[in-house]
Amino acid sequence: MLNEQIKISPYKKRLSTIIIDKKLAEELNISNKKRAFVSFGAKKAFVDVEFPLGGLSNEVFLSTDILTSLRIPEYLTYEIRIDKNEIKIGPCIGILISNNRYENIKKRYIKSFHSSVLDYKGILGAIIIFSLDRVDASNQIIEGYCYNPIKDNWEAGIFPYPLAIYKRIGISKKWENHFLSVIGDGLFNNYYPNKCEVYSWLKDEKIISSHIPDSAIYKSWNDIEYMLTKYKSIYVKPIWGMKGIGVVKISAADNDIIFNYRENSENKEKVVKNLKSASENFFAPNRYIIQQSIELINNKGSIVDLRCVLQKDGTQNWICNAIIARLGAHGSVVSNVSNGGEAKTAIDFFREDMLLSEKDAFILKEKIINYCMEICSLLDKYGLNLGVLGLDIGIDKEGKLWLIEINSRSPNPAIVLRANDILSYYNILSAPLYYGKSIAGFKA
């Protein structure tokens, strides 16, 4: 089960043949094989196996018919891995970034993904960006762009289905089941739970249930009235919302109801006399979640929470690659940086703004990481194949942790740059490729 780095060269003298140097074959423990099958991505082909002496130990020759049928690019460095009678060449990792914008990949997406391959020497193989409109389901091939480390650019081509696909977009059940039938459970971040699902799943978990805000689906204005009676201050959020857009804080004050929200990068306040009319004007039934308001710590009038970036690594274990304190715009009801907020590393915030000692700042950070790990472990047990998560954690004025939100739909790592944490930023970009490499059969 040893991994070795190899270059692939074409062999024109014979069909259906692989030639592996005797020394490399002995290291791979396959020097007695006469016949096997080669795989690249989801494509496989039977081959005769030859072991000559005196060649380059890291060069493997494949007959041109096999190179063509498996669609193996020759400009890449690969790992070779043996699994019984299978000779795996790879990894082959896909990034599904669009439903129908193949023509825009080169001008819109490639630049943003270029930083992800800075650590290519640790990943190797084929890293392919593609869109759903260029997936040939009948022949199980994709048209996309593969990173070429020699030229440091992206080469257009046609490739087999990758065995690991990082899903950056929502796709239909039909497509999900199609990929499942071909590559197994290799489609990761395969499900985006909405806010209602997350809270309904976690509220009965004894370990963390007391850290989950009370929540309910908005069906009518009566639900808001009930929650206001219970908590005096609540949040109403779009079930599928992102970046704090559409979030409204509702508070009961004397005989008035006050709606606070952000609009066009400005704080807005509306005093409501008729809760029924205002609710029906602001919210659509079954598309919003109502949540108790938590008195979170603040910084000079700015609401504060923590974006925790959790990712699976090359061993398929969860790691925390960053914790960033998000300081909302002054007086804002949301903390999102995209809505006018600021960002600092958690340790800097704990020390500089909360005035914690080095030791206490470290203890608090570890407490947050352990809490996030509990949540990630539960999501794994629920059957989700997730490799990238953004967990928003709040700290109330008594020091208690609260789960504010889970973002499984490609959480934006730019917030880490805003906090000047450059190393964490690049670790976040490369982590999905290491996880993809592991589920493609090349686990560290």
PyMOL commands that set and color helices and strands:
alter all, ss='L'
color gray80, all
select helices_A, chain A and resi 22-28+64-70+102-117+120-123+173-183+195-202+209-211+221-231+275-282+337-339+346-352+358-381+414-418+422-439
alter helices_A, ss='H'
color red, helices_A
select strands_A, chain A and resi 4-11+17-20+35-40+43-50+59-63+77-83+86-90+92-98+126-136+141-148+153-160+164-167+187-188+215-217+233-238+248-253+256-263+266-272+288-292+298-299+302-312+318-327+342-345+388-395+401-407
alter strands_A, ss='S'
color yellow, strands_A
deselect
rebuild
show_as cartoon
